[in-house]
Amino acid sequence: MSRTKLTVILMVFALIVAAGPAWAHHAFSAEFDANKRVKLQGKITRLEWINPHSWIHMDVKGADGKIENWMVEGGSPNALISQGVTKSLLTIGMEIVVDGYQAKNGTNRANGRDITLADGRKLSLSSSNTAADDKPQK
């Protein structure tokens, strides 16, 4: 195999590997609907502090009284920390209210905009949806 051919193959491979994280990261509009505002009140059941998005799992009482588990996407751990949302602030069992946008497919997944704590503090979840932030809540 010639040196030029090997160089081209290695460059293509490097581009594919570098593009992997970009494929994994999605735009807000690919998964969430800016017209499907949700307000979720419930208890935290699990926290995932991972990149590129953190996840808050919570149990929410549905309209029929049954408990539904929701997954709420937040910004990256660093983005949350810069907004004052830290691992020590959020704890399992804590009651919270999340304002956000539901998944387009209607599942119990949401992109979180804000979180309100039991003491009334309201903090940003660093939503990836800046376009939807201007829409009035229904």
trRosetta pair geometry for C-beta under 8 A, 3 or more apart (Angstrom, degrees):
i j d omega theta_ij theta_ji phi_ij phi_ji
1 5 5.3 -118 -177 84 90 125
1 6 5.4 104 128 -58 118 97
2 5 4.5 93 60 8 86 103
2 6 6.9 -153 94 -5 45 88
3 6 5.7 -56 -147 39 32 112
3 7 6.3 36 154 -23 65 106
4 7 5.7 -54 -149 34 30 113
4 8 6.5 29 154 -18 64 105
5 8 5.8 -54 -150 35 31 111
5 9 6.4 31 153 -18 64 106
6 9 5.7 -54 -147 37 31 112
6 10 6.3 29 156 -16 65 107
7 10 5.9 -58 -148 39 29 109
7 11 6.3 29 154 -20 65 107
8 11 5.7 -55 -146 36 30 111
8 12 6.4 30 156 -18 65 105
9 12 5.9 -55 -148 36 29 109
9 13 6.3 31 153 -18 64 108
10 13 5.6 -54 -146 38 32 114
10 14 6.3 34 154 -21 65 105
11 14 5.7 -52 -147 35 31 112
11 15 6.5 32 154 -19 64 104
12 15 5.8 -54 -151 35 32 111
12 16 6.5 32 152 -19 65 105
13 16 5.8 -56 -150 35 31 111
13 17 6.4 28 154 -16 66 107
14 17 5.8 -55 -146 39 31 110
14 18 6.2 28 156 -17 65 110
15 18 5.8 -57 -143 40 29 110
15 19 6.1 27 158 -20 65 110
16 19 5.9 -59 -146 36 27 109
16 20 7.2 53 151 -46 58 88
17 20 6.0 -28 -165 -9 35 118
18 21 7.8 -53 178 25 41 95
18 22 7.9 29 135 -4 64 112
19 22 5.2 -61 -162 41 58 117
19 23 6.2 59 144 -25 84 100
20 23 5.9 -59 -153 32 31 108
20 24 6.6 26 155 -17 66 108
21 24 5.5 -56 -148 37 37 113
21 25 6.3 28 158 -14 70 107
21 52 7.6 115 -175 -44 101 122
22 25 6.1 -59 -145 40 31 104
24 52 7.6 141 109 4 102 117
25 52 5.0 16 -104 31 111 159
26 30 4.5 -118 -178 69 110 137
26 31 5.5 72 122 -19 147 118
27 30 4.7 104 60 -11 79 105
27 31 8.0 162 82 7 50 83
27 128 7.6 -162 -159 139 41 125
28 31 7.1 -97 -169 49 30 82
28 32 5.4 -54 -177 51 74 111
28 34 7.6 62 137 -63 121 95
28 101 7.7 51 -175 73 109 147
28 111 6.2 58 -138 -122 94 174
28 127 7.5 54 -106 165 132 90
28 128 4.8 -176 -65 102 100 95
28 129 3.8 133 -146 -83 161 90
28 131 7.4 -177 72 36 142 101
28 132 7.0 -136 148 -2 147 122
29 32 7.2 -76 -97 63 23 67
29 34 7.4 -27 -98 -23 82 105
29 129 7.8 122 -49 -116 66 103
29 131 7.8 2 -56 52 111 138
31 103 5.9 -49 164 -134 82 84
31 104 6.3 -153 176 7 29 103
31 109 7.7 -61 163 116 114 131
31 111 7.5 120 94 -50 105 116
32 36 7.6 -136 -178 59 72 108
32 73 8.0 -126 -55 44 134 131
32 101 4.6 86 170 110 121 113
32 102 6.9 158 -147 93 82 26
32 103 5.9 -70 -100 -105 62 41
32 104 6.4 -170 -129 -33 11 80
32 110 7.2 79 -123 -155 119 44
32 111 4.3 -43 -77 -6 165 124
32 129 6.5 -91 84 -60 133 142
32 132 7.9 -72 116 -25 115 161
33 36 4.0 58 83 10 115 110
33 101 6.1 -162 71 175 48 104
33 102 6.2 -16 45 75 100 74
33 103 7.4 59 1 147 90 17
33 104 4.8 120 -46 -92 101 70
34 101 5.9 -33 -105 -130 36 146
34 129 6.4 -178 -92 -178 97 137
34 131 6.5 -64 -95 102 153 94
34 132 3.4 -149 -130 -102 105 112
34 135 5.8 130 163 -6 103 151
35 135 7.4 -119 -91 -173 53 162
36 101 5.9 95 77 -166 76 71
36 102 4.0 -78 131 47 123 102
36 103 8.0 -56 88 54 147 25
36 104 7.6 167 12 -97 143 43
37 99 7.3 -12 -170 -170 99 84
37 100 7.5 161 -152 94 58 28
37 101 6.2 -44 -101 -98 45 64
37 102 7.7 34 100 -5 3 88
37 135 7.6 -154 -59 106 118 118
37 137 5.3 169 -179 -135 166 77
37 138 5.9 161 45 23 129 90
38 98 7.8 13 106 102 95 90
38 99 7.6 167 88 -152 53 41
38 100 5.6 -19 61 71 92 75
38 101 6.8 143 15 -115 89 12
38 102 4.8 95 -33 -53 126 94
38 110 5.3 -102 55 -110 137 141
39 97 6.6 -2 -177 -175 88 100
39 98 7.4 170 -154 84 43 49
39 99 5.5 -11 -105 -102 76 70
39 137 7.9 66 -55 -167 113 133
40 58 6.5 120 142 85 127 135
40 60 4.9 -73 -160 -97 95 146
40 70 5.6 -95 -142 58 154 168
40 72 7.0 -150 53 -72 150 128
40 97 6.9 162 84 -156 49 51
40 98 4.6 -7 58 55 101 96
40 100 7.3 -18 7 30 109 106
40 110 6.7 -172 -19 20 136 158
41 60 6.5 111 67 -133 43 93
41 61 7.8 -28 85 33 88 88
41 95 7.4 17 -178 -175 83 91
41 96 7.5 -158 -139 99 52 40
41 97 4.7 -14 -97 -103 82 82
41 98 8.0 -175 -74 20 38 64
42 58 4.4 129 88 156 114 108
42 59 4.9 -155 176 88 129 49
42 60 3.8 -108 -40 -85 141 59
42 61 6.7 165 -95 -5 101 66
42 70 7.2 129 41 27 147 115
42 95 7.2 -127 144 -138 17 66
42 96 7.2 -19 67 57 50 69
43 58 6.2 168 83 -155 32 84
43 59 5.3 -5 55 50 86 97
43 93 5.6 -19 -172 -152 120 32
43 94 6.6 148 -149 72 71 30
43 95 5.5 -41 -89 -88 73 59
43 96 7.7 113 -118 16 27 75
44 47 6.6 11 -179 -56 125 93
44 56 6.1 -69 -123 -168 100 98
44 57 7.1 92 -162 76 62 57
44 58 5.3 -48 -98 -97 42 88
44 90 6.1 141 -90 179 169 98
44 91 6.8 142 69 93 138 34
44 92 5.6 -124 106 -121 98 36
44 93 6.6 -36 63 22 81 22
44 94 5.0 14 18 52 117 84
44 96 6.3 49 -45 6 97 120
45 57 4.8 -69 67 111 93 100
45 58 6.0 156 5 -112 87 27
45 59 5.5 85 -44 -26 123 92
45 69 6.7 -56 35 -131 153 104
45 92 6.6 41 -149 -145 22 90
46 55 7.8 1 109 110 95 99
46 56 7.9 157 86 -163 56 38
46 57 3.9 15 54 44 94 127
46 92 7.1 24 -79 -106 34 103
47 54 7.4 -9 -174 179 83 108
47 55 7.4 162 -159 87 40 61
47 56 6.0 -8 -111 -111 73 64
47 57 7.4 -134 -65 22 33 80
47 87 7.2 150 121 -129 151 74
47 90 5.9 128 -91 112 144 123
47 92 7.3 -121 -8 -67 98 77
48 54 6.1 168 91 -163 67 60
48 55 4.0 15 48 49 115 98
48 56 7.9 -140 29 -62 73 30
48 57 7.6 68 -11 -20 98 99
49 54 5.3 -7 -117 -120 46 110
49 77 4.6 65 -172 -95 92 123
49 87 6.2 -36 -57 -82 152 105
50 53 7.4 13 85 75 78 45
50 54 6.5 138 39 -105 53 53
50 55 7.4 -4 36 7 100 94
50 77 7.3 99 1 -34 8 112
51 76 5.3 21 -117 -136 80 105
51 77 6.8 -76 -65 11 75 96
52 76 5.6 -59 -171 -85 52 102
53 73 4.9 -5 166 -163 139 99
53 74 6.4 150 -173 69 82 44
53 75 6.7 -94 -128 -153 68 15
53 76 6.5 -75 -91 -76 32 53
53 128 7.6 -63 -96 -32 118 127
54 73 7.5 134 76 -161 48 50
54 74 4.4 -23 68 65 98 104
54 75 6.7 13 18 77 98 40
54 76 6.7 112 -25 -154 87 18
54 77 5.6 109 -66 -71 118 65
54 80 5.8 -16 12 -26 149 145
55 71 5.6 -20 -165 -168 115 95
55 72 6.8 140 -159 70 59 47
55 73 6.0 -29 -101 -99 73 53
55 74 7.1 -174 -82 18 23 83
56 71 7.6 146 75 -160 45 45
56 72 4.5 -20 62 61 95 105
56 74 6.3 58 -12 -21 102 118
56 90 7.1 -90 -114 -173 117 153
56 96 7.7 -50 168 69 147 152
56 98 7.1 171 82 -78 138 146
56 112 6.9 36 32 -39 121 152
56 115 7.7 90 -4 -98 170 136
56 125 7.9 -91 0 -130 130 133
57 69 6.3 0 -175 -175 98 101
57 70 7.1 165 -153 85 51 48
57 71 5.6 -20 -100 -101 74 67
57 72 7.7 -176 -80 18 25 75
58 69 7.3 161 83 -152 33 57
58 70 5.3 -18 63 60 83 95
58 72 6.6 11 9 -4 112 117
58 96 6.8 -100 -111 56 147 105
58 98 7.2 163 22 -4 156 131
59 67 5.0 -5 -172 -171 108 113
59 68 7.2 147 -155 73 56 36
59 69 5.8 -33 -95 -96 64 65
59 70 7.8 161 -97 16 16 79
60 67 7.2 138 69 -156 32 61
60 68 5.3 -32 67 66 86 89
60 69 7.8 142 19 -107 78 17
60 70 5.3 24 1 -7 124 122
60 108 7.9 -173 40 -155 121 120
61 65 6.3 -19 -173 -147 103 35
61 66 7.4 152 -153 79 60 24
61 67 6.0 -41 -96 -95 57 60
61 68 7.7 126 -129 17 9 80
62 65 6.8 -38 72 29 74 18
62 66 5.0 -7 40 64 118 75
62 67 7.3 -176 -2 -102 87 9
62 68 4.8 78 -52 -18 108 118
68 108 5.5 -159 160 -110 114 148
69 108 6.4 112 89 115 51 148
70 108 4.5 -116 -104 168 66 100
70 109 7.1 165 -164 -89 71 27
70 110 6.3 4 -180 7 119 107
71 108 6.8 101 14 115 72 79
71 109 4.8 -15 67 -113 99 78
71 110 7.4 165 87 26 52 63
72 98 5.2 -56 -123 178 160 168
72 100 6.2 162 -143 -3 104 164
72 109 7.7 169 -83 -162 33 50
72 110 5.0 -17 -113 70 75 95
72 111 7.6 118 -163 -133 65 9
72 112 4.4 59 172 -51 111 114
72 125 7.3 -63 148 -158 113 163
73 109 7.2 37 -21 179 101 93
73 110 7.0 -155 21 98 78 44
73 111 4.9 -31 64 -113 109 60
73 112 6.3 -170 74 8 46 83
73 128 7.8 -36 127 7 121 111
74 79 7.8 -171 146 87 88 110
74 80 5.7 48 140 -80 131 121
74 85 7.3 -105 -178 107 154 157
74 112 5.0 -23 -84 55 76 124
74 115 8.0 -18 -98 -36 127 124
74 125 4.0 -104 -125 -177 98 101
74 126 6.1 72 175 52 80 88
74 127 7.7 -72 -138 -78 51 51
75 79 3.4 -81 138 91 134 136
75 80 5.5 171 69 -50 95 75
75 83 7.5 108 41 -3 137 134
75 125 6.3 164 -1 151 84 56
75 126 2.6 -24 -23 94 144 125
75 127 7.1 -83 -53 -39 91 16
75 128 7.0 145 -97 -54 74 77
76 79 4.6 95 51 6 77 103
76 80 7.1 -145 91 -5 40 86
76 126 7.4 -69 29 106 58 148
77 80 5.7 -57 -148 37 32 111
77 81 6.3 33 156 -21 66 105
78 81 5.7 -51 -146 34 32 112
78 82 6.5 33 155 -19 64 104
79 82 5.8 -55 -152 34 31 111
79 83 6.7 22 150 -12 63 108
79 126 3.9 124 142 -162 121 171
80 83 5.7 -65 -154 41 35 107
80 85 4.0 -73 -179 77 95 110
80 86 7.3 161 126 -75 99 37
80 125 6.9 -7 -107 -148 96 52
80 126 5.9 -117 -72 9 58 127
81 84 7.7 71 -174 -57 31 11
81 85 6.9 -94 -73 69 29 60
81 86 5.7 62 -116 -93 76 81
82 126 7.8 76 62 -76 100 134
83 123 5.5 120 144 179 104 99
83 124 4.5 -112 -148 65 143 93
83 125 7.5 -157 88 -85 161 15
83 126 5.8 -150 -25 -47 142 98
84 89 7.2 89 150 -64 71 164
84 123 5.3 -126 76 -127 106 131
85 89 6.0 -125 -149 69 44 142
85 90 6.7 25 -170 -27 87 117
85 115 6.8 85 -104 43 131 138
85 123 5.2 153 -61 130 97 143
85 124 7.7 -120 -20 76 122 52
85 125 6.8 39 -27 -107 168 57
86 89 4.6 101 53 -2 76 104
86 90 7.4 177 81 9 40 82
87 90 6.9 -73 -145 52 26 85
88 91 7.9 1 -171 -62 34 95
89 117 7.8 -87 171 -89 103 141
90 94 6.2 -142 -156 48 57 149
90 96 7.5 -5 -127 -58 99 145
91 94 4.8 106 62 -33 74 117
94 117 7.6 -35 169 -140 122 87
94 118 7.2 -128 -172 -16 85 115
95 118 5.2 75 74 -74 100 112
96 115 5.6 -17 -176 -168 126 101
96 116 6.7 146 -168 72 70 51
96 117 6.2 -34 -114 -105 84 48
96 118 7.5 -83 -85 -40 48 73
97 115 7.1 146 78 -161 51 51
97 116 4.2 -11 60 55 104 105
98 110 6.9 134 122 94 127 139
98 112 5.0 -67 -166 -123 117 108
98 113 8.0 129 177 41 74 63
98 114 7.3 168 -152 87 50 49
98 115 5.4 -18 -101 -104 74 73
98 116 7.8 -159 -71 19 30 72
98 125 7.2 30 -142 -37 101 149
99 112 7.4 94 73 -157 44 67
99 113 5.0 -52 102 60 88 107
99 114 4.7 14 46 51 108 93
99 115 7.9 -151 22 -72 70 31
99 116 7.7 57 -14 -14 97 103
99 137 7.2 -52 -157 -103 126 141
100 110 4.2 107 100 156 132 116
100 111 5.3 -175 -174 85 113 47
100 112 4.3 -72 -80 -108 134 36
100 113 5.0 172 -98 -2 59 79
100 114 7.8 -164 -60 31 71 53
100 125 7.4 -27 -84 50 114 145
100 127 7.0 173 -126 -99 88 125
101 110 6.1 152 72 -160 36 82
101 111 4.8 -10 57 53 95 98
101 113 7.1 80 -16 -38 87 106
101 127 7.8 89 11 -149 110 136
101 129 6.3 -8 17 36 149 166
101 132 5.8 -2 -66 151 148 164
102 106 7.0 27 149 -120 125 35
102 109 7.3 104 -162 79 59 54
102 110 5.3 -44 -98 -99 46 87
103 106 6.7 -80 86 10 89 15
103 107 5.0 -12 63 51 142 84
103 108 8.0 6 17 57 119 10
103 109 4.1 47 -37 72 129 100
103 110 6.8 -106 -27 -78 73 40
111 127 5.7 89 149 -141 102 98
111 128 6.6 -89 -160 39 131 88
111 129 5.9 90 121 -9 147 124
112 115 6.4 14 179 -57 133 91
112 125 3.7 -12 112 80 113 166
112 127 6.2 -143 95 -82 47 92
113 124 7.4 -59 163 -143 53 70
113 125 6.2 102 107 41 7 104
113 127 4.5 -17 -106 -40 58 143
113 129 7.4 -65 -89 61 94 106
113 132 7.8 -117 -85 103 126 109
113 133 6.7 153 -139 -105 123 83
114 122 5.6 6 178 -176 124 98
114 123 6.8 154 -157 80 73 35
114 124 5.9 -50 -104 -106 70 45
114 125 6.3 -161 -93 -2 15 91
115 122 7.3 166 84 -152 41 54
115 123 5.4 -18 61 63 91 86
115 124 7.9 61 18 153 79 3
115 125 5.5 94 -23 -58 100 104
116 120 7.0 -26 -172 -152 99 29
116 121 7.1 165 -152 86 56 43
116 122 4.8 -20 -99 -99 82 79
116 123 7.9 162 -87 19 35 64
117 120 7.0 -30 74 37 76 22
117 121 4.6 8 37 56 115 92
117 122 7.8 -150 13 -73 73 34
117 123 7.4 39 -22 3 103 106
124 127 7.4 -104 -173 -2 91 79
127 130 7.5 158 99 -62 94 48
127 132 7.6 -86 142 66 142 110
127 133 6.8 157 74 -72 133 105
129 132 4.2 1 148 27 123 114
129 133 6.6 155 111 -36 77 81
130 133 5.5 -40 -156 9 40 123
131 134 7.1 -60 -179 22 37 103
132 135 5.4 -42 -165 13 59 118
